[in-house]
Amino acid sequence: MFRIVKFYYPSIKKLERLEDVANQEDEIFKFALTFSNIGIEEKLATLEEVLADQMIPVSSGHGDIDLIISGVHKANGLAKLSNEWGIAPTEIAAFGDSGNDIEMLEYAGLSYAMENAQEKVKQASKEVIGSNNQEGVLEVIEQLLNH
């Protein structure tokens, strides 16, 4: 399992005890949980109930659930970059397929959900495009650049 996680987080370290986190210099901004891809909606609902206002569980695809701090999501990052670079949200295109993309899709002026996206993600986007396997993102980027 650690090998799989290391692919997404190359600088991750194993700690012997959870208490050792307090001795690290890094700031914790999320926990990533990995489950089988069965019953994710039920797991999300249970985590929402148990965690209440402490953390927000969001699906990040492939059976993974991220527990994030309120306000620490992709739209927050886009807003910071938008302000820094002087880019209006209407000039931003975003693509998503999982629950951790919803705020970003709502923030961006152009938002696209993949055909294979979760239903909540499709509802948050302005347009549904081809699936990941159909090069849907590539096609839209080419259209945007050639427009």
N, C-alpha and C positions, 0 to 999 in steps of 0.2 A: 504494500500500500504506500509506503514512504516513497518508493521509487516513482510511482505514478504522480504523487503530489509534487515531487521535486521537479518534474517536467514543467509544471505551471509556476512553481515558486523555486527557482534555482538556488536562492540563498537561504532556503529554509534550514533550520537546525533542529535536531532532536534534543529534547530536554528530558532528564530523568524524572523530574517531578513538575507538576503544574506550578507549584510555588516558585520554581526557578524562573518563571516568566518575569517576576518582579525584579530580578537581578539583571535583566537584559536592558539594553539601551533603546530597543525598538519600541515603537508605539503600536499597540494592538488596535486594529481598526475593523477586523472581522475574524470570524471563525469559519472554516470551511468543513462541512460535514459530508461524508460520502456514504451513500446507501445504494442498495440495488435500485434499479429504475422502476420498481413496482410500488405503487401506493404512495407516490411522492405527495400528491395533494392532501392525503390524510396526514402524512407526517408534517407537512407545512401547517395544517390546521392545528395539530397537537402542539407544535412548537409555538405558534402564535398564541395559543391559550396559556401555555405554561410560562412563556417569557414575558407576556403582557407588554409593558412599556419599557422593558430592559433592553431588548434587542429586537430587530426585525428579521424574520426568516424570509429569504427569497430563493426561488429555484434558480440554479445557474446551469442547468442542463445535465444530462447523462447521469441522473440520480444524485447529483450534488445539491446541497442546500447551503447557502451562505447565511451566517448570522451577522448582520451589520448594525452599526450604531445609527440611530436615526439621523438622517441628513447626510450620511456618508455613502453616496451612491454615484453612479456615472454622471448623472445630470449635474451634481455638485462640481465634479471635476470639469465638465464641459463649461459650466458657468464661470469658473475661475479662468480657464483658458480664453473664453470668450471676452471677458473683461480685460485680461492681460494683452490680448492681441487685437482688441477693437473689432471683434467680429460679432455681428448680431445673431441671435438664435435663429432668425429666419434664413441665415446664410449657411446653416449647419445641416449636414445630412448625417443621419444615424441609422444603423442597421441592427436588428436584434431578433432573438428567437427564444429567450428565456426570461423568467421573472426579474432577474437582476438588470434587465434592459428597459423596463417600463418607464421609469422616471426620465431616462435619457431620451427615449422616443417621444415622450410628452414634451420635453424641452426643445428638441430640435425642430426647426421649421420644416424640414423634409425628413420624414421618418418612415422607415420601411421594415415590415416584419417578414420574416421568411415564411414560405408556404408551410413549412413543417414546424412553425412556432406554436407555442402554447396559446390557447384562445385569448387569455388576458393580454398577451403581448400583441396579438393581432388587433384587439380593440384599442390599444394605446397608440397604435401607429396610424399614419395617414394612408398607407398603401400596403398591400400584401403583394410580395414578389415571389419569384421562383424559389425553390428550396436551395439549401446549401449544395446539394448534389447537382443542381442545374445551373450553377454559376450565376445565381440571381443577383448577388452583390456586384460581381464584375460587370454584368450587363447594365445595371443602373448607374454605376460609376462611369462607364463609358458613355452612356447617354448624357449624364450630367456634364461631363467634360466636353462633349461635342455640341452641347446646346448653345 
